[in-house]
Amino acid sequence: MKIVRYRTVSTISWGELENDIIYPLSNAPYNGGVRTGESLALSDVMLLAPCEPSKIVAVGKNYYEHVMEMGGDYKEIPMLFIKPTTCVNNPDSGIPYPKITKRLDYEGELAIVIGKNAKGIKADDAWDYILGYTILNDVTARDIQQSDGQWTRGKCMDLFAPIGPWIVTGLDASDLELTTRLNGEVKQHSRTSKFLWNIPRMLEFITAGMTLLPGDVVATGTPSGIGPMQVGDQVEIEIEGIGILRNHIVEG
């Protein structure tokens, strides 16, 4: 099932998408939303980020090749950081290029959307807490990240987390192909089977000390091939079984 969040002329709503037809839901799927009995065409709406997270918990350096291209600083535990809600951006929308940075990078990632309160969960039970999967671009002001010596400012500017285009439920995410294209040219290509920390271990580690709420997002890390974008560029992240998250770069 594909879950969408969308805007019409008068409303913002949730829905289930089947064959380019949206069946509106009474509420978010993780808040008991059910079909209202109505329907409308996908072409008649604007898709929004398919969740409203209280936080985005991101896992850094979760592919070996990316660890190497970033200098080889491998940790024995996952490296975590949090992107705020002001980072959330929509599919097919503009990513601003802030004037305070000279290098703006793409980072294509599989994103987990949490379906119910998760605290202190065990790896064997992790699947029970997942609503579904979507795509996230962990946009990064690379020069600022490197000069600051920590990641908050470089990764947390406004609209630095496009998410979408929808959530896919019932997907086996253990070995999915991920491809990032910049202006049609392939820049990243890998599979989720290459994670250093798989999804159950990630969720056990994160929730050992932090509660994940329904709608929260866990970004699972980017493969090697990160690189800069320029104003006017189009970036596409495609993940097998989900679809394509497409955005363009605009002046910030």
N, C-alpha and C positions, 0 to 999 in steps of 0.2 A: 504494500500500500504506500502511496505517496501522500504526504501531508503537506499542505501549503498554507501560507498566511498571505493575504492579499488585500489590495485596496481597490474599491470601486469609487465612483464619483462621490458617494455619500458615506461609505462605511469602511472599516477595517475588520476583516473576518478571518476565520479559520475554515479550512475545507479539506476534503479528500479528493484527490485527482485521479480520474480514470479516463483514459482515451481522450484527453484534452477537454474533458468536462469536469467542472468543479462541483462537488456536492457540499454545500456549506454545513458547518458544524455549529452547534449552539454555544460552544466554548472551546478553549484549548483542549487538545486530546488528553493532556496530562491533568486536566481539571474536569474530566468527565464529559467532555463535549460529545454530542451525538448528532447525527444528520437531522437537518430541519425539514427535509422533504423537498427542498428547492434544488435548482441546478442552474449553472451558467457556464458560458464558454470561457476557456482559459484565455482566449484572445481578447476578451472584454475586460480584463483586470490587469493591474500592475502587481507583480509578485514582490513580496517583502521578505526580509529575513524570516525563515520559517520557525523561529522560536524567539522568546523574550527572556534571555538569561539574566539571572541576578549577577552572574559572573561568567567569564570564560577562563577556564583553567587550562593553560597551555603546557605541553611537555616539550622541552627543548632537547635537541641533539638525540633523537630517538632512532636515527639511521646511522650506521657505522660510516658510510661514505660522507655523510654531512658532517659528522664529527671530525673527519680528516680534513675536509675543506675549510673548516673553521679553526684549524690549528691543532687538532688531536687531543683536546682536553676532555678525556672521557671520565665520567663519574660512575661510581658503583651503584648509585641510586638515581632515579629520574630527576632531571633539573626542571623545576616548576616555576612558572610566573603567571600572573593574572592580568588579563586585559579587561578594562572596565566596560560598562554597558554603552558608554559614549563611543566606543570603537565599532559597535555593530553597524553594518552597512548592508544594503540590499543587493540582490543580483541585478545585473544590467544597469548598475548605477555608477556614478563617477567616484573614483578614489582621489582625494585631493593630494597634490604634491606641495607640502608646506614649504614656505619660503625659507624656513630655518634649516632645511636639510639640503645636502647636495647629492645624496644617493638614496633613492627610494627603491626597495627590493620587494619582489614577490616571494611568497613561500606557500606553495600548495600543500594542503593538509586534509586528511580525513578527519571529520569532526563527529564526536559522539554526542547525542542529545539525551539527557537524563530524563527518565519517566516518572520517578518517585524519589522521595527522600532517601539519600544514601549516606550512611555514616557507619564507619567501622565494618564495612562489608568484607567478605572473604572472596578470593579470586574465583572459587568454584561457583559462587552465587552472583557474580557480576552481571551476567547476561540478564538477570531478572530485573535489573535497575535501568536498563537501556530502552528508551523509547524507539530510537532508530539512529540513522546516520545521515550526515549531510557533508557539504564541502565548505572549507574555510580558507581564506587567503590571509595568512599572518603577515600583513604588510608591515615593513620594518624600515625605519630611517636608519640605515646601516652606519653611517658616519657618526650619528648621535649615539647609537647603541655602543659603538666602540670607544668614543671619546668619554662618555659618562662612566664607563667601567661597570655599569649595571644596566638592566634592560628596560626599566619602566618608561622613561621618556621616549626612547626610540621605537617602542612597540605599542604605545598606548595613546597615540594621538587620535583625534576625532576621525571616525570612519575608517580606522585601520583594521577592521575585521569584517570584510564582506562574507556573508554566509548564505548558502542556498544551493540550487534554487528551491529545493524541497527537502523534506525528511523522508527517507525510505525505511520502512519497518520490515522486520522479518528477513533481514539481509545477513548472510554470513560474511563478516568483514575481515576474516583472518587472512585472506590472500586476494586482495583486489588490486588491479592495475591503476596507477596514478600517473597522469601526464599533465604537465604545465606547458602551455604554449604562449609565446609572446609574439604578437603580430603574425600568428600562424606557424612560427618556428618552435619546434620542441626544445624546451630548456630543461625540464625535469622529467624523469621517467623511472619509476620503480614500482614496488609492490608492498602492500602492507604486511606481507609475510616476512619482510626484512626488518620489522620493528626490533629494536633492542629490548624493549619492554612491551610485551603484548597487552592487549586490551584488559583482560582480567587483572593482570599484575598492576597495571596503571591505576585502575579504579580502587584496588585494595590499598595501594600506597597512598593515593590522594585522600581517601575517606578515612584513613587511620586517624587523622586529626582535623578533618574539615568536612562539613556537611555539604553535599551536593544537593541542590533543590531541583524539583521538576522544572524543566526548561533550561537548566544550566548546560553549558557546552564544555566538553573536554576536547581540545585540539591535540592531535596525537603526534605532532612533529612533522617536519618536512624532510624530503630526501635531498641529495646533493643536486647541484645545478642552480642554486640561488643566483640572482643577478638583478641588475638595475632596470628600472622602467623610466620612461620619459613622458612628458605631457603629450597626449595624443595617442599613446600606445593602447593596445587592447590586450588584456591578459585573460586567458582561459585555463581553468583547471578542470580536468575531466577525470572522474573516478568511475571505474567499472561498476555497473549496477545502480549507479546514482544518476549521473548526468553531467552537465557542464555548468560551472559557475563562471560567468563572463562579466568582466568589468572593464572600464576604460579610465585612463589617467587624465585628470583635469588640474588646472592651476588652483593652488590652495590659498 
